[in-house]
Amino acid sequence: MRSVLRKFRLIGVGVTSLAAVGLIACADEPKVADTNLAAISVKSEADLPVCSGENNLQVVYAVWKNALLYCDGNSGRWRETGLAGPGPQGPQGKDGKDGKHGKDGKDGKHGKDGKHGNSSCDNVFISITDEPPGENCENGGVKLEVGTDKNNDKVLDACEVEQTAYICNGATGATGATGATGATGATGATGATGEAG
């Protein structure tokens, strides 16, 4: 089975290559994927790569749509998978009542600057695996799974999958009409004269 794991890193550039990492499933649960490939994050529609048969079913994260797109190589168009990217921040809770002001203490010494933290989007992963013909895809296709690396182990475990979608292959087309009869071939050379009777 072909499988893909893609990790999104949203930074201020047009198209950004994203690191691919391996997968280790949770205890007593199957692995989501076991093969690594690369994915990209695209900042604007103008930065989308050309969609063709060569990159059919390639998946990208469209920053301006906050959605995952895939390449339909048959039509040469990018289409939405139905999966969203990282969701918006939830509403802020109500502030508690202010306590009484205490007396100001003496200013302490300035501490050293801490290290820069990672963006929340660094923990968003995509897994892409072949989907055999069946209930989800009559003619087979691709299964997309998206989730957050909640335990920060740099892999997408099966228990961390939050969204699933399928990109299915189309049905086999009808048999084409019989072609026209070809032209008559050239007359062959005259054979050798036979022996006298």
PAZA-759459 format. One line per field, with one value per residue: y, x, z of N, C-alpha, C in turn. Coordinates in steps of 0.2 Angstrom, whole numbers, always signed. Atoms other than C-alpha are relative to their C-alpha. Layout:
residues N
n_Y = [Y	...] $
n_X = [X	...] $
n_Z = [Z	...] $
ca_Y = [Y	...] $
ca_X = [X	...] $
ca_Z = [Z	...] $
c_Y = [Y	...] $
c_X = [X	...] $
c_Z = [Z	...] $
end
This chain:
residues 197
n_Y = [-6	-6	-5	-7	-4	-7	-5	-7	-5	-6	-6	-5	+1	+2	+7	+2	+7	+2	+6	+6	+4	+7	+1	+5	+0	+1	+7	+4	-3	+1	-6	-3	+1	+2	-2	-7	-4	-7	-4	-7	-5	-5	-6	-3	+4	-1	+4	+7	+3	+2	+7	+4	+7	+2	-1	+2	+1	-3	-4	-6	-4	-7	-4	-5	+3	+5	+6	+5	+1	+5	-1	+5	+0	+1	-6	-5	-5	+1	+1	+1	+7	-1	+0	-7	-1	-1	-4	-7	+1	-1	-6	-1	+0	-6	-2	+1	-6	-2	+0	-6	-1	+1	-5	+2	+2	-2	+3	+5	+0	+2	+7	+1	+1	+7	+2	-1	+6	+2	-2	+5	+4	+4	+7	+3	+5	+3	+7	+2	+7	+3	+3	+6	-1	+2	-5	-7	-2	+6	+2	-2	-7	-2	-2	-6	+0	-6	+0	-4	+4	-2	+2	-3	+5	-1	+5	+0	+7	+2	-3	-7	-2	-4	+0	+5	-1	+5	-3	+6	+1	+0	+6	+1	-3	+5	+2	-4	+3	+4	-5	+1	+5	-3	+0	+6	+0	+1	+6	+3	+2	+6	+5	+3	+5	+6	+5	+3	+6] $
n_X = [+4	-3	+3	-3	+1	-2	+0	+0	-3	+3	-5	+1	-3	+5	+0	-4	+0	+1	-3	+4	-2	+3	+6	+0	+7	+1	+0	+6	+4	-4	-3	+4	-4	-7	-4	+0	+0	+0	+6	-1	+5	+0	+3	+6	+2	-4	-6	+1	-4	+4	+3	+0	+0	-7	+1	+6	+2	-4	+4	-3	+4	+1	+1	+5	+6	+0	+3	-4	+2	-3	+0	+3	-4	+4	+2	-5	+2	-1	+7	+0	+1	+5	-3	-2	-6	+0	+6	-1	+0	+7	+1	-3	+4	+2	-5	+3	+0	-6	-1	-3	-7	-5	-6	-5	-7	-5	-1	-5	-4	+3	-2	-3	+5	+1	+0	+6	+4	+2	+7	+5	+1	-6	+2	+6	-3	+5	-2	+4	-1	+5	+6	+2	+8	+5	+6	-2	-2	+2	-5	-6	-2	-4	+3	-3	+2	-3	+0	-5	-5	+1	-5	-6	-6	-2	+3	+8	+2	+7	+5	+0	+3	+6	+5	-2	+4	-2	+0	+1	-1	+6	+2	-3	+4	+3	-4	+0	+3	-5	-3	+1	-4	-6	-1	-3	-7	-3	+0	-7	-4	+2	-4	-5	+4	+0	-3	+4	+3] $
n_Z = [+0	+0	-5	+0	-6	+1	-6	+2	-3	+3	-1	+5	+7	+5	+0	-5	-1	-7	-2	-1	-5	-1	-5	-5	-2	-7	-2	+2	+6	+6	+3	+6	+6	-2	+6	+0	+6	-2	+2	+0	-2	+5	-3	+4	+6	+5	-1	+1	+6	+6	-1	+7	-2	-4	-7	-2	-7	-5	-5	-3	-4	+2	-6	+0	-1	-6	+2	+3	+7	+4	+7	+4	+6	+6	+2	+0	-5	-8	-3	-7	-3	-5	-7	-2	-3	-7	-2	-3	-7	-3	-4	-6	-6	-3	-5	-7	-4	-2	-7	-3	+2	-6	+0	+5	-3	+4	+6	+0	+6	+6	+2	+7	+5	+2	+7	+4	+0	+6	+2	-1	+6	+0	-2	+5	+5	+4	+2	+6	+1	+6	-3	+4	+2	-6	-3	+0	+7	+4	+4	-3	+0	-5	-7	-3	-7	-3	-8	-4	-3	-7	-5	+2	+2	+7	+4	+0	-2	+2	-5	+1	+6	-1	+6	+6	+6	+5	+7	+4	+7	+4	+2	+7	+6	+5	+6	+6	+6	+4	+4	+7	+3	+3	+7	+2	+1	+7	+3	-1	+6	+3	-2	+5	+5	-2	+4	+5	-1] $
ca_Y = [+0	+17	+30	+48	+58	+77	+90	+108	+122	+139	+153	+169	+163	+159	+140	+131	+113	+103	+90	+72	+61	+43	+36	+26	+21	+21	+6	-8	+2	+0	+12	+25	+25	+19	+28	+46	+58	+78	+90	+109	+124	+137	+155	+161	+154	+162	+151	+134	+122	+117	+102	+88	+69	+69	+76	+68	+67	+78	+87	+105	+116	+132	+145	+158	+145	+136	+120	+105	+104	+90	+89	+81	+76	+72	+89	+99	+108	+109	+103	+104	+88	+94	+94	+110	+116	+121	+128	+146	+149	+147	+161	+169	+165	+178	+188	+184	+198	+208	+205	+219	+227	+222	+233	+234	+224	+228	+225	+209	+206	+204	+185	+178	+178	+161	+151	+154	+142	+132	+138	+129	+123	+114	+99	+97	+81	+73	+54	+48	+30	+19	+15	-2	-3	-5	+5	+21	+21	+9	+10	+13	+29	+38	+40	+57	+58	+74	+76	+85	+78	+80	+71	+81	+65	+71	+57	+56	+41	+32	+39	+57	+57	+70	+71	+59	+61	+50	+55	+41	+35	+37	+23	+14	+22	+13	+3	+14	+11	-1	+9	+10	-4	-1	+2	-13	-17	-17	-31	-44	-49	-62	-79	-90	-101	-118	-134	-141	-155] $
ca_X = [+0	+6	+5	+10	+13	+14	+18	+12	+23	+14	+27	+27	+32	+23	+27	+35	+42	+37	+46	+40	+41	+38	+23	+23	+5	-2	+0	-11	-17	-12	+0	-8	+6	+24	+31	+37	+34	+34	+20	+18	+9	+3	+0	-11	-20	-7	+7	-2	+9	+2	-10	-8	-7	+11	+5	-12	-20	-6	-12	-8	-13	-21	-18	-30	-44	-39	-42	-34	-34	-30	-25	-37	-25	-39	-46	-30	-39	-36	-52	-56	-55	-68	-55	-51	-34	-30	-46	-48	-45	-60	-68	-60	-67	-75	-63	-64	-66	-51	-43	-37	-21	-6	+9	+21	+37	+54	+59	+68	+82	+78	+79	+87	+76	+68	+68	+56	+41	+34	+19	+3	+2	+19	+9	-4	-1	-9	-9	-13	-15	-23	-41	-46	-63	-77	-90	-80	-74	-83	-68	-54	-45	-36	-40	-35	-33	-29	-24	-14	+2	-5	+9	+22	+32	+33	+22	+3	-3	-20	-28	-24	-33	-47	-54	-55	-60	-59	-54	-61	-57	-70	-79	-72	-78	-88	-80	-76	-84	-75	-63	-65	-58	-40	-35	-31	-13	-2	-2	+12	+26	+22	+28	+41	+35	+31	+39	+33	+20] $
ca_Z = [+0	-5	+9	+12	+28	+26	+39	+37	+42	+39	+36	+26	+9	-7	-8	+6	+6	+21	+30	+29	+44	+49	+59	+75	+80	+98	+108	+102	+87	+69	+60	+49	+37	+35	+19	+18	+4	+3	+3	+1	+8	-4	+1	-13	-29	-40	-32	-35	-46	-63	-61	-74	-75	-68	-51	-51	-33	-26	-10	-5	+9	+3	+16	+9	+9	+25	+16	+8	-11	-23	-41	-53	-67	-79	-79	-75	-60	-41	-32	-13	-3	+10	+24	+33	+39	+57	+65	+72	+90	+102	+111	+126	+143	+154	+165	+184	+197	+201	+217	+229	+224	+235	+239	+225	+228	+222	+204	+201	+189	+171	+166	+150	+134	+131	+115	+102	+103	+88	+78	+82	+64	+66	+73	+59	+49	+34	+30	+12	+9	-6	-3	-11	-21	-8	+2	+2	-16	-29	-40	-27	-24	-10	+9	+17	+36	+45	+64	+77	+84	+102	+111	+101	+95	+77	+71	+67	+77	+73	+89	+83	+67	+67	+49	+35	+17	+1	-17	-28	-45	-59	-66	-82	-98	-111	-125	-140	-157	-169	-180	-199	-210	-216	-234	-245	-246	-261	-273	-270	-282	-295	-290	-299	-314	-309	-316	-333	-332] $
c_Y = [+6	+5	+6	+3	+7	+4	+7	+5	+7	+6	+5	+0	-3	-8	-3	-8	-2	-6	-6	-4	-7	+0	-6	+0	-1	-7	-4	+2	-1	+6	+3	+0	-2	+2	+8	+3	+8	+3	+8	+4	+6	+6	+3	-4	+1	-5	-8	-3	-2	-7	-4	-7	-2	+1	-2	-2	+3	+5	+6	+3	+7	+5	+5	-3	-4	-7	-4	-1	-6	+1	-5	+0	+0	+6	+6	+5	-3	+0	+0	-7	+0	+0	+7	+0	+1	+5	+6	-1	+1	+6	+1	-1	+7	+1	-1	+7	+2	+0	+7	+1	+0	+6	-2	-2	+3	-3	-5	+1	-3	-7	+0	-1	-8	-2	+1	-6	-2	+3	-6	-5	-5	-7	-3	-5	-2	-7	-1	-7	-2	-2	-5	+1	-3	+5	+7	+2	-6	-2	+1	+7	+1	+2	+6	+0	+6	+0	+4	-4	+2	-1	+3	-5	+0	-5	+1	-7	-1	+4	+8	+3	+3	+1	-5	+1	-5	+4	-7	+0	+0	-7	-1	+2	-6	-2	+5	-4	-3	+5	-3	-6	+3	+0	-7	+1	-1	-7	-3	-1	-6	-6	-3	-5	-7	-5	-3	-6	-5] $
c_X = [+4	-2	+5	-1	+3	-1	-1	+4	-2	+5	-1	+3	-5	-1	+5	+1	-1	+3	-4	+3	-3	-6	+2	-7	+0	+1	-6	-4	+4	+3	-4	+4	+7	+5	+0	+0	+0	-7	+1	-6	+0	-4	-6	-1	+5	+7	-2	+4	-5	-3	+0	+0	+6	-1	-7	-1	+6	-4	+4	-4	-1	-1	-5	-7	-1	-3	+5	-3	+4	+0	-4	+3	-4	-3	+5	-2	+1	-7	+1	-2	-6	+3	+3	+7	-1	-6	+2	+0	-7	+0	+3	-5	-1	+6	-3	+1	+7	+1	+3	+7	+5	+5	+5	+7	+6	+1	+5	+4	-3	+3	+2	-6	-1	+0	-6	-4	-2	-7	-5	-1	+6	-3	-6	+3	-5	+3	-4	+2	-5	-6	-2	-7	-4	-5	+2	+1	-1	+6	+7	+2	+5	-3	+5	-2	+4	+0	+5	+4	-1	+5	+7	+6	+2	-3	-8	-2	-8	-5	+0	-3	-7	-5	+2	-4	+3	+0	+0	+1	-7	-1	+3	-4	-2	+5	-1	-3	+6	+2	-2	+5	+6	+0	+3	+7	+2	+0	+7	+3	-3	+5	+4	-4	+1	+3	-5	-3	+2] $
c_Z = [+0	+5	+1	+7	-2	+6	-2	+5	-3	+1	-5	-6	-4	+0	+5	+0	+7	+1	+1	+6	+1	+5	+5	+3	+8	+2	-1	-5	-6	-2	-5	-6	+1	-6	+0	-7	+2	-2	+0	+3	-4	+3	-4	-7	-5	+1	+0	-6	-5	+2	-6	+2	+4	+7	+2	+7	+5	+4	+2	+5	-2	+5	-1	+0	+7	-1	-4	-7	-3	-7	-4	-7	-6	-3	+0	+5	+7	+3	+8	+2	+5	+7	+1	+3	+8	+2	+3	+8	+3	+3	+7	+6	+3	+6	+7	+3	+2	+7	+3	-2	+6	-1	-6	+3	-4	-7	+0	-6	-6	-2	-7	-4	-1	-7	-3	+0	-8	-2	+1	-6	-2	+1	-4	-5	-5	-2	-6	-1	-6	+3	-6	-2	+6	+1	-1	-7	-4	-4	+3	+0	+6	+6	+3	+7	+2	+8	+2	+4	+8	+5	-2	-1	-7	-4	+1	+2	-2	+4	-1	-6	+1	-5	-5	-6	-5	-7	-4	-7	-4	-2	-7	-5	-4	-5	-6	-6	-4	-6	-8	-3	-4	-8	-2	-2	-7	-3	+0	-6	-3	+2	-5	-4	+3	-5	-6	+2	-4] $
end
